[in-house]
Amino acid sequence: MPFNPRSMLAILHDLAAATLAWIFAYWLRFNFEPPPHFVDEMLHTLTWVVPLQGIIFWYFGLYRGLWRYASVVDLRRISLALLTAAALIPLTIWMFRISAVVPRSVLVIDPILLLLMMGGSRFAYRLWREHSKHNPNKLGEPVLVLGAGDAAVALSKELNRSREWHLVGFLDDDITKHGRDLNEIKVLGALDSLPQWAARLNVKQAIIAIPSATHQIRKHIVALCNQAAIKVLTVPAFDDLLSGRIAISQLRAVELDDLLGRDPVKLDNQGLHHLLTDKVVLITGAGGSIGSELCRQIARFQPQTLMLFERNEFALYKMEQEFSAHFPNIRIVCLIGDVGDAARLEQVFTEHRPAVVFHAAAYKHVPLMEQHNAWQAIRNNVLGTWSVATTAQRHGVEKFVFISTDKAVNPTNVMGASKRLAEMVCQGLQQTHGTQFVMVRFGNVLGSTGSVIPKFREQIAQGGPITVTHPEVTRYFMSIPEAAQLVLQAGLMGAHGKIFVLDMGEPVKIVDLAKDLIRLSGFSEDEIKIEFTGLRPGEKLYEELLSDNEHTLPTPHLKLRIAQARAVPAEWLHEMLNWMNSNATQNDMEVKQALVGWVPEYVPDSSLQ
């Protein structure tokens, strides 16, 4: 163990305790009147016993911890050290032929006294530190902890040490805990009594300390906090707590992810290591919401090189800065480029030879692509995918993973139709040997660029109103990390042009998301109004994950299924590419009319009445 100068006081304390214990053991043995010759032998043996005990204390790591966190583990370590010393002291006296007679009772009394001194001083110091900070009248914002389990107890210890917070009570639905004290703080009552206790104790903050709570319970608690006009924080998920005690810095605001109630993703880490570790991996659109999260998730598997391909200079710069700070051991290559630039792609693939490609670059905003930009959506999303995919194929890339969308299913907008065409490009390029193409469809991700959540937050910050297109509009949602993890899992499992459909859970009404976000921001619906503006061009009331002529097959992973899409013949691919390359530009109406022929399930928005 490396020496810590701050441990010197603890070492000196224990050596002094060892000296006093040895002397006091003799005094007790002889009823405080030791004969003169035993006093001489006591002092003589002291020069051997104390250094021996000091070496044993160091060996057993008694100076690794801090006294303010003294625990049963420290007491057990002290006991083992003292038992070892008690066995080695007579052995040392015999081996070195020390001319002294040590009463056997002294060998028994000494470790007992030393245990009381060393253990008692440590626990006394901890109690002094905690009680000096745990003052009922201390300054700090009063706070209620919701829950009275292990996480709440661990959190209470941290709160008691904090100058920022003043813990005034627990609330829990377990009636057997009501009235009990946890770390000298009372369990006041049930969760439903939150508004009453908040008013009585002048509480403006509450912390959810129930890591295993379902999303229904969290929604109920958020509603109670909104009713009581108090802000709510939460501790991390239970898995995040296993590494140690809860820290104040880990407290965070309740997010929409906490209320959606989706189970954590279980990844085949061994398989993903085989796919990604020591490989050169390319991510297009690496500065976007999904692309950037894919970079972070892939970094966990230690690729040889991570190639970040992005058109937006600032987005790529931010990724370069993030990886320098948080992933300094990962070799990254930041590449400015457009997926439609065949020459740039050829240069990148020739120079870096990627083995795995995740293609996330795309235009995704439905209304923007629907009007005035339809041809650019096709060029970027379809021709860009074809350029990256064929370049990957020529350079022997092992696996090509294309990020698709639920809007590609029975599309009513140009963006969705362009993504379905891109899927069909990958299907048409798939051959028996060579690059394996995999497509992954999923719905909206919380907080992604252009999604409703950042827009709602901005509108709330401005005092409202929140604008929702239609009271019945529904969407599938998942968090960005979950989406990226499932993309990786699908990339591992997929091959031969398969289309994977992610389990998006139950669809969520956008108006319900807006209401939840209002409550999480500490407002009521009377303070932040919701206005309905009508569906925008190309938008559906609801999204689908399968076309009318598709069905799915199960996979070993519960959150992934395989869509059985119709085959795409090579002749169709050539004809479609000829259409795209033979037209320098087309207006919106021409694009939509052509898409009806290329994507049979596409029904333009103007036909939906």
N, C-alpha and C positions, 0 to 999 in steps of 0.2 A: 504494500500500500504506500503511495507517495506521501511524503511528510507534508503536513499542513501546519504552518506556524500557529494557527488558531487553536490547534489541539494541545499546545503546550500547557495551558492552564489546566486542562482536564488531566494530562499526564502528571503534572505536579500535584494536583489534588489527590489522585489515586496513590501516588508514592507516599504522600503524607498520611493518607488513610491507612496504607499498609504498615507504616511505621507505628502509628498510634494503636492499630489493632493488635500488632505483635506485643507491644508493651502492655496494653490493657489486658490481654489474654493472660500474661504472667500475674498481673495484679489480682485478677479474678481468681486465678488458680490458688493463690496464697492469701486470699481474703485481705488484699491490699497491704500485706506486710511480707513481701518476698524476702527471703534470706539474702544477705549480701553476696554470697557466691553465685546465686541464681541471677542476681542483677547483673553481675559481670558476664555470665554466660548469655543472658538475654541480649546485652549490648554487642557481644561478640557475634552471635548468630544473626543479629539484625543486619549486619553488613553483607551477609550472604542471602538472607531471605528476601529482603526488599528488592534488590536488583533482579533476583530470579522471578519474583512475582511481576515486576515491571515488564520483563521480557515476555512472560506468558500473556499478560494483558494486551500487549502489542500484537502478539501472534494471533490472538483470538479476535482482533479487530474491534476492540472496545472504543476506538477513537474515530471510527468511520462515520458515525451518526452525530446528530445534534441533540444536545440535552433537552432543548425545548420540545423535541418530538419523542422523548423517551417512552418506550413501550414495553410490553411483555417480551418482545423479541430481544430487546437489550438486556432485560433481567435474566433471560435464559442464557444469553451469551456470557454475562458476568458469572452466573452460577457454574457454567462449564469451565470457565477459566479458573475459578477458585477451587473446584474439585481437582483439576489438573495440578494446580499449585500445591494443594494439600497432599497429593500423592508424591510429588517430586521433591518437596522439602526434606522429608526424612531420608529419601534416596540420595539426595545431594549431600546431606550431612554425613551419611555413611560412606559414599564414594570418595569424598574429599577428606575423610578422616578428621573431621572437625572435632576438636576436643571440647565437647560440650554435651551436657545431658539436657534434652528438651522433654519436659513432661508431656506425656501423651494427651492429657487434657488440653494443653496449650494448642496442640495440633488440631484439636476439634473446635476449640473456642475461637481461634484466630479466623478461620474462614467464615464463621457465623457473624462475627463482629464486622468483618470486612464487607460481607454481603449487605448488612444493614447500612454501613457507611456509604458504600459506593452506590448501591441501588437507591437508598433513601435520599441521598443528595441529588441524584438525577431527577427523581420524581418530584422532590420538593421544588427544584428549580422550574420544572415544567408547570407545576401547579401555580407557582408564583407568577410565571409569565402569562399563563392563561387568565388567572384571576385579576392580574393588573390591567389586562385589556378587556376582560369581561366585566364591565361595570354597568349596572342597570341604568345609570344616569349618564352614561358616556354619550358624547356627540356622535352623530352619524344618522343617516336616513333610516327611519324605521321600516322594517321589511317583514313580510310573512313568508314562511316556507310552506308550500303546498305539497303534502306528503310527509310521512313520518317513518320511512323505512331506512335502509342502510345508506342510500344516497343522501337522504335528508340529514342524517346524523353526521355523515362526513362533511357535508356542506356547512352544517352549523358550526363545526370546529373552525372552519376557515372564516366564516362570518364573524365569529367571536374574536378573531385575531385582527379583523379589519377595522380601520378607522373610518371607512366610508359608509359601512352598514351597521345597523343596530337591529339584531334579530329580536323580534318581540313575541313570536309564537309560531306553532305549527298548526296546520289544518289537515285532517285525514278522515276518510270515511270509515275507517276501522274503529268501531265504538269502544273496543277493548283498550284502545290507546288514549281515549279522551280523559283528560285530567292528569295523565302521566307526565313526568319530566324527562326530557331528553337533553343531556348536557345542561341541566338546570334551566331549560326553557320548556314551558308547558305546552302540551297538545291541547289547543283551545276548543276544538270541535270539528264538525264535518266541513267538507269543501263548500257546501251550499251556504254555510254561514259566513262566507268570505265578505260579502257587502257589509254585514253588521259589524264584524270585527275590524274591517278596514276603517269604517267611520269612527268606531270607538277608540281605536289606537292611532288614528291620524296617519294611516299607512297609505303611501302612494305607489309602492312597488311590491310585487309578489314574484316569487321564484318557484317554478314548477320543478320539483325534485322527485319526479316519478318517471325514471328512464323507460320503464316498460309500459307506460300508459298508451292506450290505443288512441287513434286519431279522434274517435268520438269523445273520449274523456278530455282530450286536449281542447277540442272545440268547445265543450261545455265549460271548461275552466276559462278559456278566453272570453266566452260570453259573460261569465260571472265577473271577470275583471273589468270588462267593458261596462257592465251594469254598475260596478263600484267606482268607475272612473279612475282605475289604477293601471299602471303599466305592468306588463308581465314579461319575465325572463324565464329561461329554462336551462337546465344542466345538459351536458352532452348525452348522446345515446349511451346505453349501458356498456357496449363494447369499447367505447372510448374511455370508460372509467377504469377498465381493468388494469391499466398500466400504473395506476397510483391514485392518490387521493384527489378529490376535486379541488381545483384552484379557482379563485375568484375570477381570474382571467379567462376561464373557460365558459363562464356564463355568457349567454347570448340571447338576443331577442327571438321570440317564437316566429318562425317563418311559415310560409304556406306549405312547404314540404312537410312540416310537422303535422299539418291538418289533413294532408291527402291520405296518409295511412298506408303507404306502400312498404312491403317487406324488403329488407336488404337483399342485394344481388349476391348470389353465391357463384363465384368464379372458379373455373378449372385452372388454378394457378400453375399447376405443373404443365398443362397443355399450352398455356399462354407463354410460359417460359420457353417452351420448345419453339413456339411461333415467333417470339420477339427477341429473346435474349441473344445478345451478340449478333444481331441482324441489323442491317441498314433499313430503316423504316422511313417512308415518305408520307407526309400528311399534306394534302392540298387544302386550302382554306384554313391554314393553321392558326390564323388570328381570329377566327370566328368563335361563336359560342361552343359548338360541338367540336370543331377542329382543335381549339386550344385545350379543351378538357381531354380529348383523346391524347394530346401530347403529354399532359400531366399523368394520365393513367398509364400510358406506354412507358414513361420514364421509370415507373416502379419496377419494370421488368428488365432494366439494364440493357437497352439496345446498344449495339456497337456505335451507331450514329443515328441521330434523329434529324431528319430533313424537314424543315418548316418552309413550305411553299405557300406564298401569300402575295396577293396583288396590292394590298393596302400597306403602305410603308409604315404608318404609325402603329397599326395593329401588330406588325411583325417586330417593330422595335420594342413594344411592350412585352412581347413574348421573350425576346432576347434578354431583356432586363430581368424578367421573372425567373428564367432558367439560370441566369448568372447568380441570382440571390438564393434560390431554393433548390436548384439541381446542379450545383457546380461540377459534379463528377460525371454528368451526362454530356457527351460530345454532341453539340447541335450545329447544324449548318442552316443559316437563314438565307432563304432564296426568294428574291423578288421576281415575280413572273405571273403571266396570265395563262390559264389552262387552255386557252385557244391559240396560244403561240407555239406552233409545232416546233419551230427551230429552237426556242428556249427549252422546251421539254426534252428534245433530243440531246441538247447539250448537258442538261442536268442528269438525265439517265445514263449517258455515256460516262460522265465524270464520276458519279457516285454509286452507280450500280445498286439501286434499292432492291431488296428482296420482298418487301411487303409494302403495299400502297393502300392508304385510306383516303378515298376521294370525297372530301366534304365541301369543296368549293362549289357554290351555286348561288343564283339569285333566288330568294325565298319569299319575298314580300308579295303576297297575292294581289292586292289592289294596284300596286305600282307596276307589276308585270302585266296586268290586265289591260291597262290603257296607256297608249303611246310607246310602250316598251316590249310589246309581245315578241317581235322578231329578235330583239336582244336576249330575251329570256330563252328562246329556242337556241340561238347561237351559243350562248354561254352554257346552258344546262345540258344541251344535247351534243352539240358539236364539241364543246369543251370536254365532256365525258368521253366521247369517241377519241379525241386527240390523246388524252391521258391514257386511256385503256389500250389503244393500239400501240402507243410508245412502250407501255409496260409489257405488252405481249411480245414486241420485237426484242426487248432486252431481257427476256426470260424471267420476269418477276414471278415469284412463286404464288402470291395471292393478291388479288385486287378486290378491295371492299368498297362498295359504292353506298353512300348514305342517301337513302330515298326518304319518302314521306307518305303519311296516310292520305295526303291530298292527291297522290297519284292514283288512288282508287276511285273509279267512276268519276273522273275529274270534271268539274264544271268551270274550271279556270285554266288560263294558259300556263301558269306556274305548275299546277298539278299535272297537266298534260305533258309538259316538257320533262318532268321527272319520270313519268311513265315511259315516255320515249327513250329517256336515258337508260331506264331499266331494260328496255327491249334491245337497246344497243349492246349492253353487256351480255344479254342472253344470246344475241345473234353472234357475238364474237367468241363465245365459249366453244372450245374444241376439246377433243378427247384427251389430248396431251397439252402440256404447257401451262400457261397461267390459269389459275382457278379464279373465276369471278363469283362474287357473293354480293347480293343486294340486301339491304336492311331497311325495313319500313318502320317508322314510328311517328307518333303525333307530336304535339307541342311540348317544349321543354320550358320549365319555369325559369324566368329571368333571362332567356336567350335574347340576342339582339333582335329588336323589332317585335318582340312578343308583347302581350297586353300587360304583363306585370310591371315592367319598368314604366310603361305609359301610365298605368293606374297610380303608381307611387308618385310620379311627377304631378299628376292631377291632384292628388291628396295634398302634396306639399304646397300647391297653389291655392288650397282651400276648396277645391272641387269646382264644378261637379265632375264625377266620373262618367265617362261616356261609354255605353255598351250598345252594340249594334241592334240586338234584339233580345227580348226577355227569355226566349226559348233556345237561344243559340248554345250549343254544347261542344266541348272539345275534350280530347284525351290529353292528359298531362303526365309528365314525369320530370324528375329533377335532371339537371344536366349531367351530374356524375353517374346517375343510374343509366341514362341513355348511353353514355360513353362506355360504361362497363359492359352493357349488353351488346353494343356494337363489337367490342373486342371478342366477346364470347361467340357471337354469331360468326365473326371472321375466322375464329378457330374451327368451328364446327362445319362451316359452309364449304361448298365446292360445286363445280359443274353447273354454274349459272343459277343456283338456287336463290329464291327470294325469301328472306326471313321476316317474320312479322313479330314484333315485340308485344308482350302482354302489357297493354296500357292500362289495365284495370278498368274501373267504371268511368264512363264519360262524366265530365263535370260541367255544370252550367256556368257560363262566364259571369252571370249576374251574382251567383253564389260566391265565386272567387272575389268579386268586387266587394261584396259584403264582408267576407272574411278579412280582406285586406284593410277595410275601413276599421274593423274592430281591433285588428292587430296594431294599427297606428294610433289607437287610443281615442278614436272618435266614434260617434253614433251616426246612424243613417239620417238623423235629423240635421246633423252638423255638416256631413258630406253627402250631397244628393247624388242620385244615380239618374242619368238621362239616357234615353234610348234614341239612337240616331238612324236606325235602319241598316239593313245589310248593304255592304259595299260591293262594288262590281266583282263578280267571281266567287263570292263567299257563299257557303252552304250554312243551313241551320245546324247541321251535324256532319261529322266526318266518319268515314268508314275505313276499315283496315283490309277489307277484301273486296274484290270486284264481284259482280253478280255471277260470273262464270268461274269463280275460283273457290277452292276449298283448301283446308290446311291439313298437314300431317304433324303429329307430335314429334318432339325431339327429346333427348335425355334431359334437357334443361326446361324447367317448368315455365319459364318466362319467354321461351322462344318456340315458335311454330314455323313450319315451312309452307309457304303459299304455293299451291299447285297452279301456276299460271300457264297460259297457253304457250306453245312453242313458237319461236321466232325463226323463220327460215332465212337463210343467207341472202336469197334473192330480194326479200323485203328490205333487208338492211341496205343493200346496194341501191335500191330504188329510192329509199328515203334519203340516203346521203347525197345522191345525185340531185334530189329536189332542193336540199339545203345548199349545196355548193353551186347550183345553177342560178341562184337568186342572190344578188348583192344585198337587196333589202326588200321588205314587204310591209305593207301597212297592217294594222291590227286585224281588220276584217279578212284580208287575204290569209293571214296566218291562221285565224280561227277556222276558216272554211277548209283549209288544207289539213288542219289537225283532225277534223272529223273523219277524213279518210285514213290518216295514219294511225289514229287511236280510236278504234270502234266504240269504246265505252265513253268517249268524251262527248259531253253535251254542253255546248256553249251556254254561258249565263243568259244570253238574250232569249234562249229557247225555254228557260225555266220560268213558268208563270203559274 
